[in-house]
Amino acid sequence: MLFDIIRRTFAVVILNITGAFVGGSVIGIEIWQAAIMAAVAGVMGVAQELSRSYLSDGHLDVEEINRTFGKIADKSGPKEK
């Protein structure tokens, strides 16, 4: 379960970094700085959502982890019309 969380967190970090390259270059931040900021934001976003799930009942199960990453994927994915 831990390795699943790590792999999925890495996927969130990649999603955040790809968006930060464009945004960082537009406002004049160096690429490596934008990537680090996006990576930290991705990890903290995952930690925040998992913490919310943990606080609700005191443990994390697979369903809660899937729900957490589903929320994050919905936020970053394309919107359907």
DRENLUM-819097 format. One record per residue: residue number from 1; residue in one letter; x, y, z of N, C-alpha, C in turn. Coordinates in steps of 0.02 Angstrom, whole numbers. Each point is the difference from the previous one (the first is absolute). Example, Ala and Ser with C-alpha at 12.3 -4.5 7.8 and 13.67 -1.06 7.14 Angstrom:
% residues 2
NODE  resi  resn    n.px    n.py    n.pz   ca.px   ca.py   ca.pz    c.px    c.py    c.pz
NODE     1     A     660    -284     390     -45      59       0      45      60       0
NODE     2     S     -18      53     -36      42      59       3     -39      55      37
END
This chain:
% residues 81
NODE  resi  resn    n.px    n.py    n.pz   ca.px   ca.py   ca.pz    c.px    c.py    c.pz
NODE     1     M      41     -59       0     -41      59       0      44      63       0
NODE     2     L      54       0      37      44      58       3      31      15     -68
NODE     3     F      22     -53     -35      30      11     -66     -51      24     -50
NODE     4     D     -62     -20       7     -54      26     -43      -8      74      11
NODE     5     I       0      22      63      -7      71      15      60      39     -28
NODE     6     I      60     -27       7      60      34     -26      -3       6     -76
NODE     7     R     -18     -53     -34      -4       2     -74     -54      49     -22
NODE     8     R     -56       0      32     -54      45     -20      17      72      17
NODE     9     T      35      11      55      23      68      17      49      24     -52
NODE    10     F      43     -43     -23      48      18     -53     -38      21     -63
NODE    11     A     -54     -35     -16     -40      19     -58     -31      70       9
NODE    12     V     -23      15      61     -27      67      14      54      53      -8
NODE    13     V      60     -16      24      57      47      -6      14      14     -74
NODE    14     I       0     -52     -41      12      11     -71     -54      43     -31
NODE    15     L     -62     -12      18     -54      43     -26      10      73      20
NODE    16     N      19      12      62      12      68      23      60      32     -34
NODE    17     I      53     -38      -9      61      28     -30     -12      20     -73
NODE    18     T     -36     -41     -37     -11      17     -70     -39      65      -7
NODE    19     G     -46      12      43     -36      63      -1      42      59      24
NODE    20     A      46     -13      46      42      53      27      52      25     -50
NODE    21     F      21     -43     -46      49      22     -50     -28      58     -40
NODE    22     V     -61      -6     -21     -31      53     -39     -12      62      43
NODE    23     G     -30      -9      57     -14      57      44      62      35      24
NODE    24     G      51     -38      17      62      30      24      36      40     -53
NODE    25     S      -1     -25     -61      34      37     -53     -37      64     -18
NODE    26     V     -65       0       8     -39      61     -15      16      55      50
NODE    27     I       8     -17      64      12      53      49      74      10      16
NODE    28     G      44     -36     -34      71      12       6      37     -39      54
NODE    29     I     -30     -53      26      33     -43      49      41     -51     -39
NODE    30     E      59     -16      25      41     -51     -33     -36     -67       3
NODE    31     I      14     -41     -50     -36     -64      -6      11     -45      61
NODE    32     W      60      -5      25      13     -44      57     -37      24      62
NODE    33     Q      -7      66       8     -36      26      58     -74     -15      -5
NODE    34     A     -27       9     -60     -71     -15     -11     -14     -74      11
NODE    35     A      47     -43     -23      -9     -72       9       1     -20      73
NODE    36     I      46      29      39       3     -16      71     -63      24      36
NODE    37     M     -21      60     -15     -61      26      32     -60     -44     -17
NODE    38     A      -6     -22     -63     -56     -42     -20       4     -69      33
NODE    39     A      61     -27       7       7     -65      32     -20       3      73
NODE    40     V      22      51      35     -18       9      70     -76       9       7
NODE    41     A     -29      39     -44     -72      11       3     -38     -66     -13
NODE    42     G      25     -41     -45     -31     -65     -14       2     -46      59
NODE    43     V      58      -5      31       8     -44      59     -44      25      57
NODE    44     M      -1      65      11     -40      28      54     -75      -9     -14
NODE    45     G     -20       5     -62     -71     -11     -18     -21     -72      16
NODE    46     V      43     -47     -18     -15     -71      16      -2     -10      75
NODE    47     A      49      27      35       3      -8      73     -62      30      33
NODE    48     Q     -22      57     -25     -59      33      29     -63     -43     -10
NODE    49     E      -9     -26     -60     -59     -41     -13       2     -65      39
NODE    50     L      58     -32       4       5     -63      38     -10      13      75
NODE    51     S      24      57      24     -10      18      70     -74       9      15
NODE    52     R     -36      31     -45     -73       9      10     -34     -68       5
NODE    53     S      19     -46     -45     -30     -67       2      18     -36      64
NODE    54     Y      61       7      23      22     -33      61     -36      29      61
NODE    55     L      -9      65       2     -33      31      57     -72     -20       8
NODE    56     S     -33     -17     -55     -71     -16       4     -14     -64      40
NODE    57     D      45     -50      -4     -13     -62      37      62     -31      32
NODE    58     G      58      31      -6      59     -24      34      40     -53     -37
NODE    59     H     -19     -17     -61      39     -46     -40     -12      14     -74
NODE    60     L      46     -24     -42      -6       7     -72     -10     -70     -29
NODE    61     D     -51      -8     -41      -8     -62     -36       7      15     -75
NODE    62     V      -1     -52     -40      11       8     -71     -53      45     -32
NODE    63     E     -61      -7      22     -55      41     -28      13      75      13
NODE    64     E      22      17      60      14      70      16      59      26     -41
NODE    65     I      50     -41      -9      58      20     -41     -22      11     -72
NODE    66     N     -39     -46     -27     -25       9     -68     -43      62      -7
NODE    67     R     -42      13      49     -42      60      -1      43      63       2
NODE    68     T      52       0      41      45      58       5      33      14     -67
NODE    69     F      29     -49     -31      34      11     -63     -50      13     -56
NODE    70     G     -60     -26       6     -53      16     -48     -18      74       2
NODE    71     K      -3      29      60     -14      72       7      55      40     -33
NODE    72     I      62     -19      11      57      37     -28       0      -7     -76
NODE    73     A     -15     -59     -25      -3     -10     -73     -56      41     -30
NODE    74     D     -57       5      34     -56      39     -26      18      74      -3
NODE    75     K      39      25      48      20      70       1      47      17     -57
NODE    76     S      44     -46     -19      51      14     -50     -17     -25     -69
NODE    77     G     -51     -41      -6     -17     -29     -64     -44      45     -42
NODE    78     P      -8     -18     -63     -43      40     -44     -74      -5      22
NODE    79     K     -34      54      -7     -70       2      19     -44     -23     -58
NODE    80     E     -48     -43      16     -48     -22     -50     -56      49      -6
NODE    81     K     -26       6     -60     -55      48     -11     -66     -33       9
END
